[in-house]
């Protein structure tokens, strides 16, 4: 049978867990707009989807050529703004 001390520890731990849950959610809701403004995740996704190399198949071998920055419609300073 559980003692009164175990029940008190359970209540305290449950309260601490609930407090942590509330604080973490409030932090997420407040910090997400700041993250959007600062890191521009849509630009990161667009950059990752762009082709960075083109494939050339020759007899028995495959060669990858780097895509030049100017040959695609790519912003030259996009990578430097990401990091």
BELNORSUL-V572706 format. One record per residue. N is the residue number from 1. PSI is psi in radians with two decimals (* if undefined). Layout:
{{N,PSI} {N,PSI}}
This chain:
{{1,2.49} {2,2.47} {3,3.03} {4,-0.58} {5,-0.74} {6,-0.70} {7,-0.67} {8,-0.73} {9,-0.70} {10,-0.77} {11,-0.74} {12,-0.80} {13,-0.69} {14,-0.70} {15,-0.73} {16,-0.70} {17,-0.74} {18,-0.72} {19,-0.77} {20,-0.71} {21,-0.82} {22,-0.81} {23,-0.74} {24,-0.66} {25,-0.70} {26,-0.74} {27,-0.76} {28,-0.79} {29,-0.58} {30,-0.60} {31,-0.33} {32,-0.77} {33,-0.62} {34,-0.73} {35,-0.77} {36,-0.75} {37,-0.69} {38,-0.71} {39,-0.18} {40,1.16} {41,-0.43} {42,-0.56} {43,-0.66} {44,-0.79} {45,-0.73} {46,-0.74} {47,-0.70} {48,-0.50} {49,-0.30} {50,2.58} {51,2.32} {52,-0.18} {53,2.69} {54,2.54} {55,2.40} {56,2.12} {57,2.12} {58,3.09} {59,1.82} {60,0.11} {61,2.78} {62,2.31} {63,2.35} {64,2.23} {65,2.42} {66,2.44} {67,2.23} {68,2.61} {69,-0.71} {70,-0.32} {71,-0.41} {72,2.90} {73,1.34} {74,2.45} {75,2.19} {76,-0.61} {77,0.25} {78,-0.79} {79,-0.69} {80,-0.48} {81,-0.33} {82,-0.56} {83,*}}
